[in-house]
């Protein structure tokens, strides 16, 4: 059993200063209590819950769902080394037959404990807001297709992003919800009325708020005001300074609150692999200075194609660029997504939960990662 002595521990009950975190031999937290030792002996860091990334497409040259099992595992390990102790694997729009195959690959990795869920981003998206998704593969969520994806993913399928204005959307949302799959509003051209209706049907998550949806206009509100104000949904934010600028991140956090905002990476295969040319689904992507964009025939920059973000950088971004506190950042990076996705063993530094712990400094910089009581090698 390991005992950590840190200057501050962020727990569900509040911040414990001069804290002692005891971990049992099974890798679970035994207790988080004030230490009787002098504060000068503590590591001058914050202990926060291990990060929970529920929207991530891959890393180090591999897209999740690839037949390269070792590549999938390398991508998992890369994100773990950056603090992500709980990870959903995201796919992109593909033919349904290929998605069924990818679900089979990823389901095996979930069942083996390497991943914690699967997120389908597509194929039920809007052409008008397709982003980095292949337009000719976009489909309506017809009942037969919905059932095929539910069957292929089984209990490992945790979330699907949908354009709620597509034909059969209401029936699909209700069916996915009944099957235990969270439906996320995203890549949608829906207006405010259709957005509100989708929440009534069961939508509970918002895929990367602001990106791939209508913007706010003072005479046509669009989906954003509905989504940030309605307490029935969780909103994702990609906090890399490219997808959303700090001022807008701050506005969204103020509007929705840290209990309804979760940080995600939307990281693609280029993460940790450097600039260059990559493939996302069937589309060519060029990464320049860490920013991924679709390659266009004339060579001009295309749509943003995911990110090369890691959760430690997202955490540091909201602390340094947005000005949130360490406990607020910890909520958005771990506690809030864990609660919304019903992940009972993670997301809080609480007795009985997995000892998934990130040690960060006052500026949000990551220093150490522990998963299930074991040290994760640094990146």
VOPAGU-2260 file (C-alpha; in pm, 1 decimal, decimal comma):
REM VOPAGU-2260
SITE   aa  ch    i         X         Y         Z
SITE  UNK   A    0       0,0       0,0       0,0
SITE  UNK   A    1     129,3     344,9     -95,4
SITE  UNK   A    2      72,7     665,1      97,4
SITE  UNK   A    3      90,2    1001,6     -79,5
SITE  UNK   A    4     151,2    1319,5     116,7
SITE  UNK   A    5      56,0    1628,1     -85,5
SITE  UNK   A    6      -0,9    1995,4     -16,4
SITE  UNK   A    7    -362,6    1978,8    -142,4
SITE  UNK   A    8    -605,8    1703,5    -241,8
SITE  UNK   A    9    -922,7    1784,8    -436,1
SITE  UNK   A   10   -1200,0    1561,1    -301,5
SITE  UNK   A   11   -1576,2    1547,6    -344,0
SITE  UNK   A   12   -1612,9    1711,9      -2,6
SITE  UNK   A   13   -1370,0    1992,8     -83,6
SITE  UNK   A   14    -998,1    2059,8     -73,9
SITE  UNK   A   15    -800,0    1880,7     195,1
SITE  UNK   A   16    -478,7    2069,3     274,7
SITE  UNK   A   17    -168,2    1888,5     392,3
SITE  UNK   A   18    -338,5    1568,6     279,1
SITE  UNK   A   19    -249,7    1204,6     314,4
SITE  UNK   A   20    -388,7     967,1      50,5
SITE  UNK   A   21    -369,3     598,9     140,3
SITE  UNK   A   22    -396,8     338,8    -136,0
SITE  UNK   A   23    -469,4     -27,7     -66,4
SITE  UNK   A   24    -304,7    -325,1    -230,6
SITE  UNK   A   25    -591,5    -362,3    -478,8
SITE  UNK   A   26    -521,1     -17,4    -621,3
SITE  UNK   A   27    -815,1     159,1    -460,3
SITE  UNK   A   28    -820,7     465,3    -238,5
SITE  UNK   A   29    -841,7     370,0     128,4
SITE  UNK   A   30    -865,6     721,7     271,1
SITE  UNK   A   31    -798,7    1089,4     208,1
SITE  UNK   A   32    -738,6    1270,2     534,2
SITE  UNK   A   33    -542,2    1563,1     678,6
SITE  UNK   A   34    -191,2    1448,0     755,7
SITE  UNK   A   35     -40,6    1468,2    1099,0
SITE  UNK   A   36     298,4    1530,5     944,0
SITE  UNK   A   37     446,1    1879,2     897,2
SITE  UNK   A   38     331,8    2048,7     575,8
SITE  UNK   A   39     697,3    2104,9     488,1
SITE  UNK   A   40     729,3    1729,5     432,9
SITE  UNK   A   41     448,8    1719,3     177,7
SITE  UNK   A   42     504,8    1719,4    -196,1
SITE  UNK   A   43     416,2    2077,0    -295,9
SITE  UNK   A   44     153,8    1966,0    -549,1
SITE  UNK   A   45    -218,9    1918,7    -587,8
SITE  UNK   A   46    -367,7    1570,1    -608,3
SITE  UNK   A   47    -665,0    1568,4    -845,6
SITE  UNK   A   48    -868,2    1278,3    -987,0
SITE  UNK   A   49    -719,5    1110,1   -1293,3
SITE  UNK   A   50    -848,8    1270,0   -1611,9
SITE  UNK   A   51   -1152,0    1127,7   -1793,9
SITE  UNK   A   52   -1147,1    1181,7   -2172,7
SITE  UNK   A   53   -1471,0    1073,7   -2338,3
SITE  UNK   A   54   -1391,1    1193,0   -2692,9
SITE  UNK   A   55   -1059,9    1073,6   -2836,6
SITE  UNK   A   56    -980,1     925,8   -3178,8
SITE  UNK   A   57    -625,1     798,6   -3125,2
SITE  UNK   A   58    -257,2     893,6   -3099,8
SITE  UNK   A   59      99,9     810,4   -3209,4
SITE  UNK   A   60      -5,3     726,7   -3563,6
SITE  UNK   A   61    -301,0     499,3   -3485,1
SITE  UNK   A   62    -672,9     569,2   -3511,4
SITE  UNK   A   63    -886,1     379,6   -3262,2
SITE  UNK   A   64   -1063,9      85,6   -3422,2
SITE  UNK   A   65    -767,9      -2,4   -3642,0
SITE  UNK   A   66    -688,4    -372,7   -3679,6
SITE  UNK   A   67    -346,0    -293,5   -3534,3
SITE  UNK   A   68    -409,9    -400,3   -3174,2
SITE  UNK   A   69     -61,5    -299,7   -3063,2
SITE  UNK   A   70    -113,9      43,0   -3221,2
SITE  UNK   A   71    -441,6      86,0   -3033,8
SITE  UNK   A   72    -264,4       2,9   -2708,6
SITE  UNK   A   73      20,1     246,2   -2784,3
SITE  UNK   A   74    -239,1     519,3   -2833,6
SITE  UNK   A   75    -398,1     431,4   -2499,4
SITE  UNK   A   76     -62,0     439,6   -2323,7
SITE  UNK   A   77      23,7     776,0   -2479,0
SITE  UNK   A   78    -290,9     933,8   -2341,1
SITE  UNK   A   79    -241,0     765,9   -2002,6
SITE  UNK   A   80     105,4     918,5   -1979,9
SITE  UNK   A   81     -62,1    1258,4   -2017,7
SITE  UNK   A   82    -299,5    1198,5   -1728,0
SITE  UNK   A   83    -596,2    1027,0   -1895,8
SITE  UNK   A   84    -666,8     735,5   -1665,5
SITE  UNK   A   85   -1017,6     678,0   -1809,5
SITE  UNK   A   86   -1061,6     682,6   -2187,6
SITE  UNK   A   87   -1339,4     640,5   -2442,4
SITE  UNK   A   88   -1228,9     552,0   -2796,5
SITE  UNK   A   89   -1400,7     755,0   -3067,5
SITE  UNK   A   90   -1454,7     657,3   -3429,5
SITE  UNK   A   91   -1540,0     872,3   -3731,9
SITE  UNK   A   92   -1798,0     826,9   -4008,2
SITE  UNK   A   93   -1744,0     506,6   -4206,1
SITE  UNK   A   94   -1966,9     258,7   -4390,4
SITE  UNK   A   95   -2181,8      79,3   -4134,4
SITE  UNK   A   96   -2009,3    -252,7   -4208,8
SITE  UNK   A   97   -1673,0    -102,0   -4120,4
SITE  UNK   A   98   -1812,8      58,6   -3805,4
SITE  UNK   A   99   -1941,5    -283,2   -3697,9
SITE  UNK   A  100   -1591,4    -422,3   -3743,6
SITE  UNK   A  101   -1433,4    -132,8   -3551,7
SITE  UNK   A  102   -1684,5    -179,7   -3272,3
SITE  UNK   A  103   -1577,4    -542,6   -3249,7
SITE  UNK   A  104   -1210,2    -444,8   -3221,5
SITE  UNK   A  105   -1276,4    -178,2   -2960,2
SITE  UNK   A  106   -1526,0    -386,6   -2765,2
SITE  UNK   A  107   -1251,0    -640,0   -2707,4
SITE  UNK   A  108   -1023,7    -367,5   -2570,9
SITE  UNK   A  109   -1299,7    -246,2   -2337,9
SITE  UNK   A  110   -1364,9    -598,0   -2213,0
SITE  UNK   A  111    -990,5    -641,5   -2150,3
SITE  UNK   A  112    -983,5    -322,9   -1940,9
SITE  UNK   A  113    -769,3    -114,1   -2175,8
SITE  UNK   A  114   -1052,7     122,9   -2266,8
SITE  UNK   A  115   -1358,0     238,3   -2075,4
SITE  UNK   A  116   -1611,3     289,6   -2352,7
SITE  UNK   A  117   -1671,5     356,2   -2721,3
SITE  UNK   A  118   -1802,3     675,1   -2879,9
SITE  UNK   A  119   -1937,7     672,8   -3235,8
SITE  UNK   A  120   -1902,4    1014,3   -3399,0
SITE  UNK   A  121   -2120,3     947,7   -3700,8
SITE  UNK   A  122   -2249,8     834,3   -3943,6
SITE  UNK   A  123   -2576,9    1009,5   -3852,1
SITE  UNK   A  124   -2446,2    1363,5   -3903,7
SITE  UNK   A  125   -2554,0    1666,2   -4109,9
SITE  UNK   A  126   -2383,0    1737,7   -4439,8
SITE  UNK   A  127   -2400,2    2111,5   -4365,6
SITE  UNK   A  128   -2190,5    2060,5   -4050,9
SITE  UNK   A  129   -1986,6    1758,0   -4152,0
SITE  UNK   A  130   -1647,3    1896,4   -4049,3
SITE  UNK   A  131   -1389,9    1622,2   -4106,5
SITE  UNK   A  132   -1643,8    1354,4   -4197,8
SITE  UNK   A  133   -1689,3    1208,6   -4546,3
SITE  UNK   A  134   -2014,8    1349,1   -4683,3
SITE  UNK   A  135   -2116,4    1058,6   -4904,3
SITE  UNK   A  136   -2109,1     823,9   -4603,1
SITE  UNK   A  137   -2350,2    1027,8   -4390,4
SITE  UNK   A  138   -2679,7     849,6   -4325,8
SITE  UNK   A  139   -3017,8     886,2   -4161,3
SITE  UNK   A  140   -3045,1     681,1   -3840,2
SITE  UNK   A  141   -3278,5     420,7   -3987,0
SITE  UNK   A  142   -3400,1     163,3   -3732,6
SITE  UNK   A  143   -3210,5    -125,8   -3892,2
SITE  UNK   A  144   -2879,7      64,1   -3877,4
SITE  UNK   A  145   -2941,5     166,2   -3517,9
SITE  UNK   A  146   -2998,8    -194,7   -3416,4
SITE  UNK   A  147   -2687,4    -312,9   -3598,6
SITE  UNK   A  148   -2467,1     -64,1   -3413,7
SITE  UNK   A  149   -2623,0    -143,3   -3075,6
SITE  UNK   A  150   -2567,5    -515,3   -3135,4
SITE  UNK   A  151   -2207,6    -469,8   -3250,0
SITE  UNK   A  152   -2110,5    -243,2   -2962,4
SITE  UNK   A  153   -2298,9    -417,7   -2684,4
SITE  UNK   A  154   -2239,1    -272,3   -2337,4
SITE  UNK   A  155   -1908,0    -123,3   -2454,3
SITE  UNK   A  156   -2092,3     132,0   -2672,0
SITE  UNK   A  157   -2136,6     430,1   -2442,8
SITE  UNK   A  158   -2212,1     729,2   -2666,6
SITE  UNK   A  159   -2308,4     828,8   -3020,2
SITE  UNK   A  160   -2304,9    1175,8   -3177,5
SITE  UNK   A  161   -2605,6    1258,9   -3397,1
SITE  UNK   A  162   -2751,1    1543,4   -3599,1
SITE  UNK   A  163   -3090,2    1561,2   -3434,7
SITE  UNK   A  164   -3268,1    1703,9   -3739,8
SITE  UNK   A  165   -3214,3    1394,4   -3955,6
SITE  UNK   A  166   -3507,8    1172,0   -4048,4
SITE  UNK   A  167   -3582,8     906,7   -3781,8
SITE  UNK   A  168   -3377,9    1101,3   -3522,9
SITE  UNK   A  169   -3640,4    1097,2   -3248,3
SITE  UNK   A  170   -3691,6     722,6   -3274,3
SITE  UNK   A  171   -3315,1     663,0   -3286,5
SITE  UNK   A  172   -3244,5     883,5   -2985,6
SITE  UNK   A  173   -3508,1     707,1   -2780,8
SITE  UNK   A  174   -3380,9     362,8   -2887,4
SITE  UNK   A  175   -3015,5     437,9   -2814,9
SITE  UNK   A  176   -3112,3     581,9   -2476,9
SITE  UNK   A  177   -3317,9     271,7   -2398,2
SITE  UNK   A  178   -3008,9      61,0   -2481,6
SITE  UNK   A  179   -2795,5     259,2   -2235,6
SITE  UNK   A  180   -2611,3     462,2   -2500,0
SITE  UNK   A  181   -2581,8     836,0   -2435,2
SITE  UNK   A  182   -2683,4    1042,7   -2737,4
SITE  UNK   A  183   -2480,4    1356,6   -2805,2
SITE  UNK   A  184   -2602,8    1654,4   -3008,8
SITE  UNK   A  185   -2335,3    1732,3   -3265,5
SITE  UNK   A  186   -2237,7    1797,2   -3626,6
SITE  UNK   A  187   -2589,0    1936,3   -3654,4
SITE  UNK   A  188   -2750,7    2226,5   -3837,4
SITE  UNK   A  189   -3049,7    2227,1   -3601,8
SITE  UNK   A  190   -3202,7    2555,3   -3486,1
SITE  UNK   A  191   -3300,4    2634,5   -3128,6
SITE  UNK   A  192   -3644,3    2468,8   -3152,4
SITE  UNK   A  193   -3512,1    2141,1   -3290,3
SITE  UNK   A  194   -3234,1    2146,2   -3031,2
SITE  UNK   A  195   -3481,1    2182,5   -2746,3
SITE  UNK   A  196   -3695,9    1904,3   -2887,8
SITE  UNK   A  197   -3394,6    1672,0   -2898,9
SITE  UNK   A  198   -3336,0    1725,0   -2528,4
SITE  UNK   A  199   -3695,1    1619,9   -2469,2
SITE  UNK   A  200   -3625,5    1303,2   -2671,2
SITE  UNK   A  201   -3325,5    1211,5   -2458,6
SITE  UNK   A  202   -3010,4    1392,6   -2577,8
SITE  UNK   A  203   -2781,6    1430,1   -2276,4
SITE  UNK   A  204   -2440,3    1531,1   -2414,9
SITE  UNK   A  205   -2313,0    1798,2   -2656,9
SITE  UNK   A  206   -2025,0    1707,9   -2885,2
SITE  UNK   A  207   -1759,2    1983,6   -2881,5
SITE  UNK   A  208   -1979,2    2286,2   -2808,5
SITE  UNK   A  209   -1953,7    2564,2   -3072,9
SITE  UNK   A  210   -1774,8    2341,9   -3326,0
SITE  UNK   A  211   -1978,5    2189,5   -3612,8
SITE  UNK   A  212   -2303,5    2363,0   -3519,4
SITE  UNK   A  213   -2475,9    2695,7   -3588,4
SITE  UNK   A  214   -2326,8    2997,5   -3418,0
SITE  UNK   A  215   -2513,6    3249,6   -3204,4
SITE  UNK   A  216   -2690,3    3535,4   -3383,5
SITE  UNK   A  217   -2883,5    3805,1   -3202,0
SITE  UNK   A  218   -3194,6    3741,4   -3412,3
SITE  UNK   A  219   -3151,5    3364,2   -3449,3
SITE  UNK   A  220   -3026,8    3205,0   -3131,2
SITE  UNK   A  221   -2932,2    2867,8   -3272,9
SITE  UNK   A  222   -2845,8    2571,3   -3050,4
SITE  UNK   A  223   -2573,1    2715,9   -2827,0
SITE  UNK   A  224   -2790,4    2923,0   -2587,1
SITE  UNK   A  225   -3023,7    2625,9   -2542,9
SITE  UNK   A  226   -2739,2    2384,2   -2476,3
SITE  UNK   A  227   -2547,9    2596,9   -2226,1
SITE  UNK   A  228   -2860,5    2684,8   -2027,7
SITE  UNK   A  229   -3047,0    2352,4   -2019,3
SITE  UNK   A  230   -2945,3    2147,6   -1716,1
SITE  UNK   A  231   -3029,0    1819,4   -1887,1
SITE  UNK   A  232   -2709,5    1810,2   -2094,1
SITE  UNK   A  233   -2333,4    1793,7   -2050,3
SITE  UNK   A  234   -2127,2    2009,9   -2286,6
SITE  UNK   A  235   -1785,2    1913,7   -2420,9
SITE  UNK   A  236   -1517,0    2176,1   -2478,0
SITE  UNK   A  237   -1194,0    2129,2   -2675,3
SITE  UNK   A  238    -962,6    2363,3   -2488,1
SITE  UNK   A  239    -661,9    2397,2   -2714,1
SITE  UNK   A  240    -697,7    2762,8   -2816,4
SITE  UNK   A  241    -767,8    2653,3   -3175,7
SITE  UNK   A  242   -1119,5    2512,2   -3155,3
SITE  UNK   A  243   -1240,6    2771,9   -2904,0
SITE  UNK   A  244   -1062,0    3087,0   -2785,8
SITE  UNK   A  245   -1018,1    3146,1   -2410,4
SITE  UNK   A  246   -1278,4    3424,3   -2388,6
SITE  UNK   A  247   -1547,6    3196,1   -2531,3
SITE  UNK   A  248   -1439,1    2905,3   -2311,4
SITE  UNK   A  249   -1477,9    3130,7   -2009,4
SITE  UNK   A  250   -1823,6    3241,2   -2125,7
SITE  UNK   A  251   -1936,1    2879,6   -2169,7
SITE  UNK   A  252   -1807,7    2775,7   -1827,7
SITE  UNK   A  253   -1982,8    3069,2   -1663,2
SITE  UNK   A  254   -2306,8    2987,4   -1844,2
SITE  UNK   A  255   -2314,0    2611,6   -1790,5
SITE  UNK   A  256   -2105,9    2575,7   -1473,9
SITE  UNK   A  257   -1824,4    2331,8   -1403,8
SITE  UNK   A  258   -2079,3    2063,4   -1312,1
SITE  UNK   A  259   -2199,0    2058,0   -1675,8
SITE  UNK   A  260   -1875,9    2117,0   -1869,2
SITE  UNK   A  261   -1627,6    1843,6   -1954,5
SITE  UNK   A  262   -1288,3    1880,5   -2116,3
SITE  UNK   A  263   -1220,0    1650,4   -2411,2
SITE  UNK   A  264    -929,1    1621,3   -2650,7
SITE  UNK   A  265   -1089,5    1506,3   -2979,6
SITE  UNK   A  266    -732,1    1387,6   -3038,8
SITE  UNK   A  267    -654,9    1211,8   -3367,0
SITE  UNK   A  268    -374,5     982,4   -3481,5
SITE  UNK   A  269    -124,4    1267,8   -3520,1
SITE  UNK   A  270    -125,1    1328,8   -3144,2
SITE  UNK   A  271     222,6    1260,3   -3018,0
SITE  UNK   A  272     347,4    1189,5   -3370,7
SITE  UNK   A  273     438,6    1537,8   -3495,8
SITE  UNK   A  274     345,4    1742,5   -3799,8
SITE  UNK   A  275     284,7    1574,6   -4134,1
SITE  UNK   A  276      17,9    1402,0   -4341,7
SITE  UNK   A  277    -232,0    1161,8   -4183,9
SITE  UNK   A  278    -562,6     992,3   -4261,0
SITE  UNK   A  279    -880,7    1042,9   -4056,7
SITE  UNK   A  280   -1134,5     787,3   -4172,9
SITE  UNK   A  281   -1085,0     810,5   -4548,0
SITE  UNK   A  282    -988,3    1178,0   -4554,3
SITE  UNK   A  283    -636,9    1321,5   -4586,4
SITE  UNK   A  284    -527,6    1548,3   -4303,0
SITE  UNK   A  285    -231,7    1782,7   -4281,1
SITE  UNK   A  286     -95,7    1872,6   -3937,3
SITE  UNK   A  287     100,0    2197,3   -3919,3
SITE  UNK   A  288     228,5    2339,0   -3591,4
SITE  UNK   A  289      10,2    2088,5   -3408,8
SITE  UNK   A  290    -314,0    2195,2   -3581,2
SITE  UNK   A  291    -491,6    1929,6   -3789,7
SITE  UNK   A  292    -689,5    2035,1   -4097,1
SITE  UNK   A  293    -833,8    1852,6   -4394,9
SITE  UNK   A  294    -617,3    1857,2   -4706,3
SITE  UNK   A  295    -794,3    2034,0   -4994,1
SITE  UNK   A  296    -729,6    1991,7   -5368,9
SITE  UNK   A  297    -596,5    2347,5   -5406,3
SITE  UNK   A  298    -372,2    2320,6   -5101,6
SITE  UNK   A  299    -563,8    2572,4   -4890,3
SITE  UNK   A  300    -637,4    2483,4   -4524,7
SITE  UNK   A  301    -959,8    2285,3   -4489,5
SITE  UNK   A  302   -1184,9    2218,9   -4193,3
SITE  UNK   A  303   -1032,5    2147,3   -3854,4
SITE  UNK   A  304    -987,9    1769,9   -3831,1
SITE  UNK   A  305    -979,9    1679,6   -3464,0
SITE  UNK   A  306    -682,7    1790,2   -3256,9
SITE  UNK   A  307    -343,1    1687,8   -3126,8
SITE  UNK   A  308    -445,1    1781,9   -2773,5
SITE  UNK   A  309    -381,2    1580,9   -2458,1
SITE  UNK   A  310    -576,6    1616,8   -2135,5
SITE  UNK   A  311    -285,0    1757,8   -1936,5
SITE  UNK   A  312    -256,9    2043,9   -2186,5
SITE  UNK   A  313    -633,0    2102,8   -2175,3
SITE  UNK   A  314    -616,8    2114,0   -1794,8
SITE  UNK   A  315    -326,1    2356,2   -1802,9
SITE  UNK   A  316    -502,2    2570,4   -2066,4
SITE  UNK   A  317    -812,0    2630,5   -1855,7
SITE  UNK   A  318    -600,7    2711,9   -1551,5
SITE  UNK   A  319    -354,4    2944,7   -1723,6
SITE  UNK   A  320    -552,7    3089,5   -2016,5
SITE  UNK   A  321    -906,4    3089,6   -1878,5
SITE  UNK   A  322    -825,4    3148,3   -1512,6
SITE  UNK   A  323   -1021,6    2868,1   -1344,9
SITE  UNK   A  324    -905,4    2724,2   -1014,0
SITE  UNK   A  325    -741,7    2383,2    -978,9
SITE  UNK   A  326   -1057,9    2235,9    -818,6
SITE  UNK   A  327   -1273,2    2374,5   -1101,8
SITE  UNK   A  328   -1037,8    2231,4   -1363,5
SITE  UNK   A  329   -1043,0    1896,5   -1181,6
SITE  UNK   A  330   -1421,0    1891,3   -1193,9
SITE  UNK   A  331   -1429,8    1950,7   -1569,8
SITE  UNK   A  332   -1144,7    1710,2   -1644,9
SITE  UNK   A  333   -1264,9    1422,0   -1429,7
SITE  UNK   A  334   -1551,6    1449,3   -1183,4
SITE  UNK   A  335   -1815,9    1593,4   -1415,3
SITE  UNK   A  336   -1767,8    1353,9   -1712,0
SITE  UNK   A  337   -1743,7    1055,9   -1476,0
SITE  UNK   A  338   -2073,3    1149,2   -1311,2
SITE  UNK   A  339   -2262,3    1217,0   -1636,1
SITE  UNK   A  340   -2140,6     891,4   -1791,7
SITE  UNK   A  341   -2216,6     693,2   -1475,7
SITE  UNK   A  342   -1856,3     582,7   -1418,5
SITE  UNK   A  343   -1886,5     490,1   -1053,1
SITE  UNK   A  344   -1527,5     387,2    -979,8
SITE  UNK   A  345   -1347,8     698,5   -1108,0
SITE  UNK   A  346   -1365,2    1077,4   -1111,0
SITE  UNK   A  347   -1328,2    1145,7    -740,6
SITE  UNK   A  348   -1060,4    1103,5    -475,0
SITE  UNK   A  349   -1291,4     907,2    -248,1
SITE  UNK   A  350   -1247,2     591,2     -42,5
SITE  UNK   A  351   -1336,3     283,2    -246,3
SITE  UNK   A  352   -1273,4     433,9    -589,2
SITE  UNK   A  353    -975,5     348,0    -806,3
SITE  UNK   A  354    -657,1     526,9    -707,3
SITE  UNK   A  355    -646,9     724,2   -1032,2
SITE  UNK   A  356    -453,9    1037,0    -939,6
SITE  UNK   A  357    -282,3    1319,9   -1122,4
SITE  UNK   A  358     -35,8    1540,7    -937,6
SITE  UNK   A  359     -29,6    1896,1   -1073,5
SITE  UNK   A  360     133,9    2221,7    -971,7
SITE  UNK   A  361     -30,0    2556,6    -896,9
SITE  UNK   A  362     -30,4    2646,1   -1268,8
SITE  UNK   A  363    -191,6    2321,2   -1373,5
SITE  UNK   A  364     122,8    2150,3   -1501,2
SITE  UNK   A  365     120,3    1771,3   -1475,4
SITE  UNK   A  366     401,2    1609,9   -1274,1
SITE  UNK   A  367     292,9    1253,0   -1203,5
SITE  UNK   A  368      21,5    1005,5   -1303,6
SITE  UNK   A  369    -104,9     712,0   -1098,1
SITE  UNK   A  370    -362,5     466,8   -1234,4
SITE  UNK   A  371    -516,0     203,7   -1010,4
SITE  UNK   A  372    -237,6     261,6    -764,8
SITE  UNK   A  373      41,5     210,1   -1019,0
SITE  UNK   A  374     278,8     474,6   -1151,6
SITE  UNK   A  375     236,9     554,7   -1521,2
SITE  UNK   A  376     564,4     638,5   -1697,5
SITE  UNK   A  377     581,1    1004,0   -1797,8
SITE  UNK   A  378     551,2    1106,7   -2162,2
